[in-house]
Amino acid sequence: MKKISVFIYSMGGGGAERVVSNLLFELVRCYEVHLVLMNERIHYELPNDVKIHFIEKSAPFENGLKKLIKLPFLGLRYKLCQSIGIDIHFVWMNRPCYVAGFARMFGVNGAMIFNECSTPSVLYKTPNFKSKISKFLLKKLYPKADFIMPNSIGNRDDLALNFGIDERKMEVLYNAIDMEKITKPCLKYHMNT
């Protein structure tokens, strides 16, 4: 069975985290799943078969400069995937993508897939230091991925037009939803009306 690393900042409350939780239940059917986190918050249900690893246990509101300086060191820590024998890296959210980009530079093997669930040119439109650094990191580190899966056509187009990401390396992966959790309340409502 192939091994997949699902790398996200945390499993605290949020849209990307919910999507990852939904995906994990499908991924465990086909892969040995390793969830790699940077923060201890876990608010979503996880399958029992998922193995959890922390490359750090950061505070949610760390200083921005400290977060920037730590990126390459976290890339080195992410090399734990080498010892586990990960075949596929599925990376979610900007900061983990930067860390994984550094890890690739440091020799991490396996297929590297980034998910982009924001529109970077909108997210980083304010002309401040953080936005400039984030745009620079995105342009330099996202190309290290073998494939990028934005969650919308607009996000895909933004990466191609504003950040020079090759469209041939991208395909839209819409957010995973749990149909059972949606249909049960709807059926219950319709039966009671």
C-alpha positions in Angstrom: 0.0 0.0 0.0 1.4 3.4 -0.9 2.0 6.0 1.8 0.6 9.5 1.5 1.4 12.5 3.7 -1.4 15.0 4.1 0.3 18.2 5.4 -1.7 21.1 6.7 -1.0 23.7 9.4 -3.6 22.3 11.9 -7.0 20.6 12.0 -8.5 23.5 13.9 -11.8 25.0 12.8 -11.7 26.2 9.2 -12.8 25.4 5.6 -9.6 23.8 4.4 -9.4 21.7 7.6 -13.0 20.5 7.1 -12.2 19.5 3.5 -9.1 17.6 4.6 -11.1 15.8 7.2 -13.6 14.7 4.6 -10.8 13.6 2.2 -9.0 11.6 4.9 -11.9 9.2 5.2 -11.6 8.4 1.5 -7.8 8.4 1.4 -7.5 5.7 4.1 -9.3 3.3 1.8 -6.4 3.4 -0.7 -3.3 4.6 1.2 -1.5 4.4 4.5 -2.2 8.0 5.5 0.2 10.2 7.6 -1.3 13.5 8.7 1.5 16.1 9.2 0.7 19.1 11.4 2.4 22.3 12.6 -0.1 23.0 15.4 -1.9 20.7 18.0 -5.4 21.9 17.3 -7.6 19.1 16.1 -11.3 20.0 15.9 -12.4 17.7 13.2 -13.1 14.0 13.2 -10.2 11.9 11.9 -10.2 8.2 10.8 -8.6 5.9 13.3 -6.1 4.6 10.7 -4.5 8.0 10.2 -1.0 8.4 11.8 -0.4 11.9 13.2 3.0 13.6 13.1 4.0 17.1 14.3 6.9 19.0 12.7 6.3 21.7 15.3 3.7 22.7 17.8 3.5 26.4 17.1 1.4 29.1 18.8 -1.5 30.2 16.5 -0.5 33.8 16.5 3.3 33.7 16.2 5.3 36.8 15.2 5.5 37.0 11.4 9.2 37.4 11.2 9.7 34.3 13.4 7.4 32.4 11.1 9.4 33.4 8.1 12.8 32.6 9.6 11.5 29.1 10.7 10.4 28.1 7.1 13.6 26.5 5.9 14.2 24.8 9.3 10.7 23.3 9.1 11.5 22.2 5.6 14.4 20.2 7.2 12.0 18.7 9.8 9.5 17.7 7.1 12.2 15.4 5.9 10.8 13.0 8.5 8.7 11.8 5.5 11.9 10.3 4.0 12.2 8.0 7.0 8.5 7.0 6.8 8.8 6.3 3.1 6.1 8.7 1.9 5.3 8.2 -1.8 2.9 11.2 -2.2 2.9 14.5 -0.4 -0.5 16.3 -0.5 0.1 19.8 1.0 -2.6 22.2 2.0 -2.5 26.0 2.7 0.2 28.5 2.0 2.7 28.1 4.9 2.8 24.3 4.6 3.3 24.7 0.9 6.3 26.9 1.5 7.7 24.4 4.0 7.2 21.6 1.6 8.9 23.7 -1.2 11.9 24.0 1.0 11.8 20.3 1.9 11.9 19.5 -1.9 14.9 21.7 -2.2 16.5 19.7 0.6 15.9 16.4 -1.2 12.5 15.1 -0.1 11.4 12.5 -2.7 7.9 11.5 -3.8 5.2 13.2 -5.8 4.6 16.7 -4.4 1.1 18.0 -4.8 0.0 21.5 -3.5 -3.6 22.5 -2.9 -4.3 26.2 -3.3 -7.6 27.2 -1.6 -7.2 30.9 -1.8 -6.7 33.6 -4.5 -3.1 34.7 -3.8 -3.3 38.0 -5.6 -6.3 39.0 -3.5 -4.9 37.5 -0.3 -1.6 39.4 -0.8 -3.0 42.6 -2.4 -2.0 44.9 0.5 1.4 46.4 -0.4 3.1 45.5 2.9 6.2 43.4 3.8 4.2 40.2 4.5 2.5 40.4 1.1 5.7 41.0 -0.7 7.4 38.1 1.0 4.5 35.8 0.5 4.3 36.6 -3.2 8.1 36.0 -3.5 7.9 32.6 -1.7 4.9 31.5 -3.8 6.7 32.3 -7.1 9.9 30.6 -5.9 8.5 27.6 -4.0 5.3 26.6 -5.7 7.1 25.5 -8.9 8.9 22.9 -6.7 5.6 21.0 -6.6 5.0 18.3 -9.2 1.4 19.3 -9.5 -0.9 22.1 -8.1 -4.6 21.6 -7.4 -6.4 24.9 -6.9 -10.0 24.5 -5.6 -11.5 26.8 -8.3 -11.0 27.9 -11.8 -10.4 31.5 -10.6 -7.6 30.3 -8.2 -6.0 28.3 -11.1 -6.2 31.3 -13.4 -4.7 33.6 -10.7 -1.7 31.3 -10.2 -1.1 31.2 -13.9 -1.6 34.8 -14.8 -0.2 36.5 -11.7 2.4 34.1 -10.5 3.7 32.4 -13.6 2.6 28.8 -12.6 2.5 26.5 -15.7 -1.1 25.7 -16.4 -0.1 22.2 -17.5 0.9 21.5 -13.9 -2.5 22.4 -12.5 -5.9 20.9 -12.4 -8.9 22.1 -10.3 -9.8 19.9 -7.3 -13.1 21.2 -6.0 -13.7 21.0 -2.2 -14.7 17.6 -0.9 -18.0 17.5 0.9 -19.6 14.7 3.0 -22.9 14.1 1.1 -24.2 12.0 4.0 -23.9 14.8 6.5 -25.7 17.1 4.0 -28.5 14.8 2.9 -29.5 13.4 6.3 -30.6 16.8 7.8 -32.4 17.6 4.5 -34.3 14.3 4.4 -35.2 14.8 8.1 -36.5 18.3 7.4 -38.5 17.2 4.4 -40.0 14.3 6.3 -41.1 16.6 9.1 -42.8 19.2 6.9 
